[in-house]
């Protein structure tokens, strides 16, 4: 009886091990099959953005562009060119924000920029355009700079000033982080009723703590010239030597419609999870709006 029970136990253990091994192999095969089903590349941007700002920043817009390629075809350091020539003509100015390694933040100016894909075939970039953007739709293209030299497109629309609900809007609300630098990019747009030209502090302390190496979070606002970096939620002191001017400020100024926005850039070694983002009105009635941003671990998307 004891020997029979022992034999049955060994058979159950062996069967369990085989099922576990088969499950692991199936998961790996499933991942390859999922990647194989991705056709070339795709490019995602915000579908539209309302022009905002006033005085020298009037009619400025922002966007976040996410490039995703089939890692079995095009990935691991492969270069792509993101071209927003139509938007550049519509706005006369584009600044590209690209997080680099060691917490660096790189800027590029002009209608296009180059990105290098991670091992999952992904890359992210933020842009600021304007001032004086003309409303309308613009084509954005992504070109593979090596074989098979394919081109992929999406569109982005500049909207005129509209009446929108108050609050803090994080766009995109979630992003797969870059596998090379563990960096992320999103936009925080605030709107407050009856707050024309008042100042709002954008707080991203949780995101800064989550991006534990280097600066933490870069906060970049629209500018009439080279980008202005407002490092208000940083893990350490900001040091001189940036390629473009920067200033330490905790706030953005809303336009006459009560709108304002910034790029939030988690610069290095960001841990996955959800962070609270705040927009605090620094003048009466001192109200606060909140939103969340979720960092997703690297994967084929």
C-alpha positions as CSV (number, residue, x, y, z in Angstrom):
1,X,0.0,0.0,0.0
2,X,2.8,2.4,0.9
3,X,4.8,1.6,-2.2
4,X,1.7,2.1,-4.4
5,X,1.0,5.5,-2.8
6,X,4.6,6.5,-3.3
7,X,4.5,5.5,-6.9
8,X,1.3,7.5,-7.5
9,X,2.9,10.5,-5.9
10,X,6.0,10.3,-8.1
11,X,3.7,10.0,-11.2
12,X,1.7,13.1,-10.1
13,X,5.0,15.0,-9.5
14,X,6.3,14.0,-12.9
15,X,3.1,15.0,-14.7
16,X,3.1,18.3,-12.9
17,X,6.7,19.0,-14.0
18,X,5.9,18.1,-17.6
19,X,2.9,20.4,-17.6
20,X,5.0,23.3,-16.1
21,X,7.6,22.8,-18.7
22,X,5.0,22.6,-21.5
23,X,3.4,25.8,-20.1
24,X,6.7,27.7,-20.1
25,X,7.5,26.5,-23.6
26,X,4.0,27.5,-24.7
27,X,4.4,30.9,-23.2
28,X,7.7,31.5,-25.1
29,X,6.2,30.2,-28.3
30,X,3.1,32.3,-27.8
31,X,5.3,35.4,-27.3
32,X,7.1,34.7,-30.6
33,X,3.8,34.0,-32.4
34,X,2.4,37.3,-31.0
35,X,5.4,39.2,-32.4
36,X,5.2,37.4,-35.7
37,X,1.6,38.6,-36.0
38,X,2.7,42.3,-35.9
39,X,2.8,43.7,-39.4
40,X,6.0,45.8,-39.7
41,X,5.6,48.9,-37.6
42,X,2.9,51.2,-36.3
43,X,2.9,54.8,-35.1
44,X,0.6,56.2,-32.5
45,X,0.2,59.9,-31.5
46,X,-2.5,61.9,-29.8
47,X,-5.4,62.2,-32.3
48,X,-5.6,66.0,-31.5
49,X,-4.6,68.7,-29.2
50,X,-6.2,72.1,-28.5
51,X,-4.0,75.1,-29.2
52,X,-3.4,77.0,-26.0
53,X,-1.2,79.7,-24.4
54,X,-1.2,83.4,-24.9
55,X,1.2,86.3,-25.6
56,X,4.4,84.9,-27.0
57,X,3.1,81.3,-26.4
58,X,-0.2,81.7,-28.1
59,X,-1.6,78.7,-30.0
60,X,1.1,76.2,-28.8
61,X,0.5,72.4,-28.9
62,X,2.1,69.2,-27.6
63,X,2.1,65.6,-28.7
64,X,3.6,62.2,-27.7
65,X,4.6,59.8,-30.5
66,X,5.0,56.1,-29.8
67,X,6.7,53.9,-32.5
68,X,6.2,50.1,-32.3
69,X,7.9,47.7,-34.7
70,X,7.8,43.9,-35.0
71,X,11.0,42.9,-33.1
72,X,11.5,39.9,-35.4
73,X,11.8,42.3,-38.3
74,X,13.1,45.7,-37.1
75,X,14.4,46.3,-33.5
76,X,17.4,46.4,-31.2
77,X,19.0,49.7,-32.1
78,X,17.5,50.0,-35.6
79,X,16.9,53.6,-36.5
80,X,13.7,55.3,-37.6
81,X,13.0,58.9,-38.7
82,X,9.9,60.6,-37.4
83,X,8.8,63.3,-39.8
84,X,6.2,66.0,-38.9
85,X,6.9,68.4,-41.8
86,X,3.3,69.3,-42.2
87,X,2.9,70.2,-38.5
88,X,6.2,72.1,-38.7
89,X,4.8,74.2,-41.6
90,X,1.6,74.7,-39.7
91,X,3.4,75.9,-36.5
92,X,6.8,77.2,-37.9
93,X,8.6,75.5,-35.0
94,X,9.0,72.0,-33.5
95,X,11.2,70.9,-30.6
96,X,11.6,67.2,-29.9
97,X,12.2,65.9,-26.4
98,X,14.1,62.5,-26.2
99,X,15.2,61.0,-22.9
100,X,18.6,59.4,-23.0
101,X,20.7,57.2,-20.7
102,X,22.0,58.4,-17.4
103,X,19.0,60.7,-16.9
104,X,20.0,62.9,-19.8
105,X,17.4,64.9,-21.8
106,X,18.1,65.6,-25.5
107,X,16.4,68.1,-27.7
108,X,16.1,68.3,-31.4
109,X,14.8,71.2,-33.5
110,X,13.1,71.1,-36.9
111,X,10.5,69.1,-38.8
112,X,12.0,65.6,-38.1
113,X,14.0,63.6,-35.6
114,X,15.7,60.1,-35.4
115,X,15.0,57.4,-32.8
116,X,16.6,54.1,-32.0
117,X,14.3,51.2,-31.2
118,X,14.8,49.0,-28.1
119,X,14.9,45.2,-28.2
120,X,11.0,45.1,-28.2
121,X,10.9,47.3,-31.2
122,X,9.7,50.4,-29.3
123,X,10.6,54.1,-29.1
124,X,8.9,57.2,-27.6
125,X,9.3,60.9,-28.3
126,X,7.6,64.1,-27.2
127,X,7.2,67.3,-29.2
128,X,6.3,70.9,-28.6
129,X,5.1,72.9,-31.6
130,X,4.3,76.6,-31.9
131,X,3.5,79.3,-31.1
132,X,1.0,80.4,-33.7
133,X,-0.1,77.0,-34.9
134,X,-2.9,77.1,-37.5
135,X,-5.7,74.6,-36.7
136,X,-6.0,71.6,-39.0
137,X,-4.8,68.1,-39.6
138,X,-1.2,67.1,-40.3
139,X,0.4,63.8,-41.4
140,X,3.2,62.3,-39.3
141,X,5.4,59.6,-40.9
142,X,7.9,57.1,-39.6
143,X,10.5,55.8,-42.0
144,X,12.7,52.8,-41.4
145,X,16.3,53.8,-42.2
146,X,17.4,50.3,-42.9
147,X,15.9,47.4,-44.8
148,X,13.0,46.8,-45.4
149,X,12.8,50.7,-45.7
150,X,9.1,50.8,-45.0
151,X,7.0,53.9,-44.1
152,X,4.2,54.2,-41.7
153,X,1.8,57.1,-41.0
154,X,-0.6,58.6,-38.5
155,X,-2.3,62.0,-38.2
156,X,-2.4,64.8,-35.6
157,X,-4.9,67.6,-35.5
158,X,-4.5,71.0,-34.1
159,X,-7.8,72.2,-32.6
160,X,-8.9,75.8,-32.1
161,X,-9.7,77.0,-28.5
162,X,-12.7,75.1,-27.3
163,X,-14.8,75.0,-24.1
164,X,-13.6,71.9,-22.2
165,X,-14.3,70.6,-18.7
166,X,-12.0,71.6,-15.9
167,X,-9.5,69.0,-14.6
168,X,-6.1,67.5,-15.1
169,X,-5.7,65.3,-18.2
170,X,-2.7,62.9,-18.6
171,X,-2.1,62.0,-22.3
172,X,-1.3,59.2,-22.7
173,X,-2.5,57.9,-19.4
174,X,-0.2,54.8,-19.6
175,X,2.9,54.0,-21.6
176,X,5.2,51.0,-22.1
177,X,8.7,52.2,-21.0
178,X,11.7,52.2,-23.2
179,X,13.6,49.0,-22.5
180,X,17.0,50.7,-23.0
181,X,16.6,53.6,-20.6
182,X,13.4,52.7,-18.7
183,X,12.1,56.2,-19.6
184,X,8.6,57.5,-20.3
185,X,7.0,60.6,-21.8
186,X,3.5,62.0,-21.3
187,X,1.6,65.3,-21.3
188,X,-0.1,66.9,-18.3
189,X,-2.8,69.4,-19.4
190,X,-4.6,71.4,-16.7
191,X,-7.8,73.4,-17.1
192,X,-9.3,75.6,-14.3
193,X,-12.6,77.6,-14.6
194,X,-12.3,81.3,-14.0
195,X,-8.5,81.1,-13.7
196,X,-7.3,83.2,-16.6
197,X,-3.6,83.8,-16.5
198,X,-3.2,82.3,-13.1
199,X,-0.3,80.0,-12.2
200,X,-0.6,76.3,-11.6
201,X,2.0,74.0,-10.1
202,X,2.3,70.6,-11.8
203,X,3.4,68.1,-9.1
204,X,4.9,64.7,-10.1
205,X,6.7,63.7,-7.0
206,X,5.5,60.1,-7.1
207,X,6.6,59.7,-10.7
208,X,10.0,61.4,-9.8
209,X,10.5,58.9,-6.9
210,X,9.5,56.0,-9.3
211,X,12.2,57.2,-11.8
212,X,14.9,56.7,-9.2
213,X,18.1,57.5,-11.1
214,X,19.3,60.7,-12.5
215,X,17.0,63.8,-12.5
216,X,13.8,61.9,-11.9
217,X,11.2,63.9,-13.9
218,X,11.9,66.6,-16.4
219,X,9.0,69.1,-16.8
220,X,9.2,70.9,-20.1
221,X,6.8,73.6,-21.1
222,X,6.1,75.3,-24.5
223,X,8.4,78.1,-25.5
224,X,8.7,80.7,-28.2
225,X,12.3,79.7,-28.7
226,X,14.5,76.8,-27.5
227,X,12.7,74.6,-24.9
228,X,12.6,75.7,-21.3
229,X,13.1,72.9,-18.8
230,X,11.3,73.5,-15.5
231,X,12.8,71.0,-13.1
232,X,10.3,71.3,-10.3
233,X,10.0,67.7,-9.3
234,X,13.6,66.3,-9.3
235,X,15.4,63.6,-7.4
236,X,18.5,65.8,-7.1
237,X,19.7,69.3,-7.9
238,X,19.7,70.5,-11.5
239,X,23.2,71.1,-12.8
240,X,24.2,73.7,-15.4
241,X,25.4,72.5,-18.8
242,X,22.2,71.6,-20.5
243,X,22.1,72.2,-24.2
244,X,19.3,74.6,-23.9
245,X,18.3,77.2,-21.2
246,X,16.4,76.0,-18.2
247,X,14.8,77.5,-15.1
248,X,13.7,76.3,-11.8
249,X,10.0,76.9,-11.5
250,X,7.0,75.2,-9.9
251,X,4.3,76.6,-12.1
252,X,2.9,77.2,-15.5
253,X,0.8,80.2,-16.5
254,X,-2.7,79.4,-17.7
255,X,-4.1,81.2,-20.8
256,X,-7.3,83.2,-21.0
257,X,-9.3,80.0,-21.3
258,X,-7.7,78.6,-18.1
259,X,-5.6,76.1,-20.0
260,X,-1.9,75.1,-19.7
261,X,0.3,72.0,-20.4
262,X,3.7,70.6,-20.0
263,X,5.6,67.5,-21.1
264,X,6.5,65.1,-18.2
265,X,9.5,63.0,-18.9
266,X,10.6,60.2,-16.5
267,X,14.2,60.2,-17.4
268,X,15.8,57.0,-16.2
269,X,15.3,53.6,-14.4
270,X,11.5,54.2,-13.9
271,X,9.7,51.4,-12.1
272,X,6.4,50.1,-13.4
273,X,3.2,51.2,-11.6
274,X,0.8,54.1,-11.2
275,X,1.8,57.6,-10.0
276,X,-0.4,60.5,-8.9
277,X,0.0,63.7,-10.8
278,X,-1.3,67.0,-9.3
279,X,-2.2,70.4,-10.6
280,X,-2.4,73.0,-7.8
281,X,-3.8,76.4,-8.5
282,X,-1.4,78.8,-6.7
283,X,-3.8,81.6,-6.4
284,X,-7.3,81.9,-5.0
285,X,-9.4,79.7,-4.8
286,X,-6.3,77.4,-4.5
287,X,-8.1,74.4,-5.9
288,X,-6.4,71.1,-6.9
289,X,-7.0,68.7,-9.8
290,X,-5.4,65.2,-10.0
291,X,-4.8,62.5,-12.6
292,X,-2.7,59.3,-12.8
293,X,0.0,58.0,-15.1
294,X,0.9,54.3,-15.4
295,X,4.3,53.0,-16.4
296,X,4.1,49.6,-18.0
297,X,7.0,47.2,-18.1
298,X,8.8,46.7,-21.4
299,X,7.0,44.4,-23.8
300,X,6.1,44.0,-27.5
301,X,3.1,46.4,-27.9
